[in-house]
């Protein structure tokens, strides 16, 4: 039975076709624009914090002879896609969006690619960290990188020193070896202090990103492009079997396992770390200030996220934000020029300093830093990775259910992986409909 197309769908498709034609025509004129032409005011919607962004624009304007005018509107990630679709239909869409790379797939049909004639692919690849490659397509660029927040490992100096451990672990094998030295249990076997928090999505902060990092390190991209579009690589017959990552992640909540050190009854991992009851915490570079503020007396340090002892891919999840151009914008050329100003090297350097995060540009990282934390963050940015997702919240639920079904014994490892892969495939298909 053929599915009927509604009038609304016809209108949406027609608008998108018109926008595509207009976008191509607008960018065809890009090279002919004079740098003396007055730039228009533009509107940007995003999930990036508005206070940080607006302060940044003010700083950028303080360095310019002719300031740029950007109206930035922060949106709720949970309603962003629907709001943008509605705005395109009504003719009230923004000129650009600034969103997490995890959210870009459902917006792709509403964006115009930045042609390589405007920003050469070689220039892009030479300028930005490797994770930015996820924005490259055959015909152009989906987004221009703005910030990256890589995952790192926070570790308690006092706890490791008391156990005679001078340096933090650099491999997951070393992490596992710390469990008997750092995990404290009472006479009834209840965990009082733990070496690490893994095994559940209930009380492990950043569990999706942590498990994703393990998969990426194995060489499993989580999602990939096939003949039918994007699909999940969380499958037992994938080129890189995801099972070892899931086995490693789940072992720490199994009371019968010698590495048992975490369970669902414990407080969330960040709270446990702040209380001094968790030796290591896997979080983001941006969490440094919050940890300091919430417990000024905690003696901790930062290290790179542990990696495989041998083989695999050196990787840690990185939360990347990038600017994309909306097809419905009447100011594509002007918007592109304003975005180019916002991502100029000297301005991104200023942004990194104010946000205390690593830059997305490799030349800025290569310049080095004397700050002990930024040095770690910079190296983490170089190995940062992510994946094209349908919806971060939905994938969090899918991965969390997979892990729970394994730890509860409800499903075999193979069943859990295949069921999660099928659900992920369905979510990816739904995202592009």
Residue pairs with C-beta under 8 A, 6 or more apart in sequence:
8 89
11 89
12 85
12 88
12 89
15 88
15 89
15 328
16 88
16 109
16 110
16 327
19 88
19 112
19 327
19 328
20 112
20 327
22 327
22 330
22 332
23 112
23 325
23 327
23 332
24 112
26 332
26 333
27 112
27 114
27 115
27 117
27 118
27 332
27 333
27 336
29 333
30 115
30 117
30 118
30 333
30 336
31 117
31 118
33 333
33 337
38 66
39 66
39 68
39 69
39 334
39 337
39 338
40 331
40 334
40 335
41 69
41 70
41 71
42 69
42 70
42 71
42 94
42 95
42 96
42 329
42 331
42 334
42 335
42 338
43 70
43 71
43 72
43 73
43 94
43 95
43 96
44 70
44 71
44 72
44 73
44 94
44 95
44 96
44 97
44 98
44 323
45 72
45 73
45 75
45 80
45 83
45 84
45 94
45 96
45 97
45 98
46 53
46 72
46 73
46 74
46 75
46 97
46 98
46 99
46 321
47 74
47 75
47 76
47 77
47 80
47 98
47 99
47 100
47 103
48 74
48 98
48 99
48 146
48 147
48 321
49 74
50 72
50 73
50 74
52 354
52 355
53 72
53 74
53 98
54 72
55 354
56 342
56 347
56 350
56 351
56 354
57 68
57 70
57 72
57 342
59 347
59 350
59 354
60 68
60 341
60 342
60 347
60 350
61 67
61 68
63 346
63 347
64 341
68 338
68 341
68 342
70 338
70 342
72 98
73 94
75 83
77 99
77 100
77 103
77 392
77 393
78 393
80 99
80 103
81 103
81 106
81 107
84 93
84 94
84 97
84 107
84 110
84 326
85 110
87 93
87 94
87 328
88 110
88 326
88 327
88 328
91 328
93 110
93 326
93 328
93 329
94 326
94 329
95 325
95 326
95 329
95 331
95 332
95 334
95 335
96 323
96 324
96 325
96 326
96 329
96 335
96 339
97 107
97 111
97 323
97 324
97 326
98 146
98 321
98 322
98 323
98 324
99 107
99 321
99 322
99 324
100 319
100 320
100 321
100 392
101 131
101 134
101 135
101 143
101 319
101 320
101 321
101 322
101 386
101 388
102 319
102 386
102 387
102 389
102 391
102 392
103 389
103 391
103 392
104 111
104 135
104 142
104 143
104 322
104 324
104 388
105 230
105 388
105 389
105 390
105 428
105 431
105 432
106 390
106 391
106 431
106 432
107 324
108 142
108 432
109 432
110 326
110 327
110 328
111 142
111 324
111 325
111 326
111 327
112 325
112 326
112 327
112 329
112 332
113 137
113 139
113 140
113 141
113 142
114 140
114 141
114 142
114 144
114 325
114 336
115 139
115 140
116 140
116 141
118 336
119 141
119 144
121 136
121 141
124 132
124 136
124 141
125 133
125 136
126 362
127 361
127 362
127 363
128 145
128 360
128 361
128 362
129 145
129 148
129 318
129 360
129 361
129 362
129 365
129 381
129 382
129 384
130 382
130 383
130 384
130 385
131 148
131 318
131 320
131 384
131 385
131 386
132 145
132 320
132 322
132 360
134 320
134 386
134 387
134 388
135 141
135 142
135 143
135 144
135 145
135 322
136 142
142 322
142 324
143 322
143 323
143 324
144 322
144 323
144 324
144 339
144 340
144 343
145 320
145 321
145 322
145 343
145 360
145 361
146 320
146 321
146 322
146 323
146 342
146 343
146 348
146 351
146 360
147 320
147 321
147 351
147 352
147 355
147 357
147 360
148 318
148 319
148 320
148 321
148 357
148 358
148 359
148 360
148 381
148 384
149 284
149 285
149 286
149 318
149 319
149 320
149 357
150 284
150 285
150 305
150 316
150 317
150 318
150 319
150 358
150 377
150 380
150 381
150 383
150 384
151 206
151 209
151 210
151 213
151 282
151 283
151 284
151 285
151 305
151 316
151 317
151 318
151 380
151 384
152 282
152 283
152 284
152 285
152 302
152 303
152 304
152 305
152 316
152 376
152 377
152 380
153 168
153 280
153 281
153 282
153 302
153 303
153 304
153 305
153 306
154 273
154 280
154 281
154 282
154 283
154 287
154 291
154 300
154 301
154 302
155 168
155 279
155 280
155 281
155 300
155 301
155 302
155 303
156 273
156 276
156 278
156 279
156 280
156 298
156 299
156 300
157 299
157 300
157 301
158 276
158 299
159 182
159 193
159 276
159 279
160 166
160 168
160 178
160 182
160 279
163 178
163 181
163 182
164 181
165 178
165 181
168 280
168 301
168 303
169 175
169 177
169 178
169 280
169 306
170 303
170 304
170 306
170 307
171 306
171 307
171 308
171 309
172 214
172 248
172 306
172 307
172 308
172 309
173 309
174 306
174 309
175 195
175 196
175 280
175 306
176 259
178 195
178 196
178 279
178 280
179 195
179 196
179 252
179 258
179 259
179 261
180 258
181 195
182 193
182 194
182 195
182 279
183 191
183 193
183 194
183 195
183 260
183 261
184 191
184 192
184 193
184 194
185 191
185 192
186 192
189 255
191 260
191 261
191 262
191 263
191 266
192 277
193 277
193 278
193 279
194 261
194 262
194 266
194 272
194 277
194 278
194 279
195 261
195 279
195 280
196 252
196 261
196 262
196 278
196 279
196 280
196 282
197 203
197 204
197 205
197 252
197 262
197 266
197 269
197 272
197 278
197 281
197 282
198 204
198 210
198 248
198 249
198 250
198 251
198 252
198 253
198 262
199 249
199 250
199 251
199 252
199 253
199 254
199 262
199 263
199 403
199 407
200 207
200 253
200 262
200 263
200 264
200 403
200 404
200 407
201 207
201 208
201 396
201 399
201 400
201 403
201 404
202 264
202 400
203 264
203 266
203 267
203 268
203 269
204 210
204 262
204 268
204 269
205 268
205 269
205 270
205 281
205 282
205 283
206 282
206 283
206 284
206 317
207 396
207 399
207 400
207 403
208 392
208 395
208 396
208 399
208 400
209 317
209 319
210 249
210 282
210 317
211 245
211 246
211 249
211 399
211 403
212 222
212 317
212 386
212 387
212 399
213 305
213 315
213 316
213 317
213 385
214 245
214 248
214 249
215 221
215 222
215 234
215 240
215 242
215 245
216 222
216 313
216 315
216 316
216 317
216 385
216 387
217 245
217 307
217 308
217 312
217 313
217 314
217 315
218 240
218 241
218 242
218 244
218 245
218 308
218 312
218 313
219 239
219 240
219 312
219 313
220 233
220 234
220 238
220 239
220 240
220 241
220 242
220 245
221 233
221 387
222 232
222 233
222 234
222 387
222 389
223 230
223 231
223 232
223 233
223 387
223 388
223 389
223 424
223 428
224 230
224 231
224 233
225 231
229 428
229 429
229 432
230 388
230 428
230 432
231 424
231 425
231 428
232 420
232 421
232 422
232 424
232 425
232 428
233 239
233 240
233 242
233 421
234 242
234 399
234 402
234 417
234 420
234 421
234 424
235 242
235 417
235 418
235 421
236 242
236 243
236 414
236 417
236 418
242 417
243 413
243 414
243 417
246 402
246 403
246 406
246 413
246 416
246 417
247 413
249 403
250 403
250 406
250 407
251 257
251 259
252 259
252 260
252 261
252 262
253 260
253 262
253 263
253 264
253 407
254 260
254 407
255 263
266 272
267 275
269 278
269 281
269 282
270 281
270 283
270 287
270 291
272 278
272 281
273 280
273 281
273 291
273 300
274 291
274 294
274 295
274 298
275 295
276 295
276 298
282 305
283 291
284 319
285 302
285 356
285 357
285 358
285 373
285 377
285 380
286 355
286 356
286 357
288 302
288 356
288 373
289 356
291 298
291 300
302 373
302 376
302 377
303 376
304 316
304 376
304 379
304 380
304 383
305 316
305 380
307 314
307 315
313 385
314 383
315 383
315 384
315 385
316 380
316 383
316 384
316 385
317 384
317 385
317 386
318 380
318 381
318 384
318 385
318 386
319 386
320 360
320 384
320 386
323 339
323 342
323 343
325 332
325 335
325 336
325 339
329 335
341 347
345 361
345 363
345 364
348 359
348 360
348 361
348 364
349 359
349 364
351 359
352 358
352 359
352 364
356 373
356 374
357 377
358 365
358 374
358 377
358 378
358 380
358 381
359 365
359 378
359 381
360 381
362 382
365 378
365 381
365 382
368 375
368 378
369 375
369 378
389 395
390 424
390 427
390 428
390 430
390 431
391 427
391 431
394 427
395 424
395 427
398 420
398 423
398 424
398 427
399 420
401 420
401 423
402 416
402 417
402 419
402 420
403 416
404 410
405 411
405 415
405 416
405 419
406 413
406 416
411 419
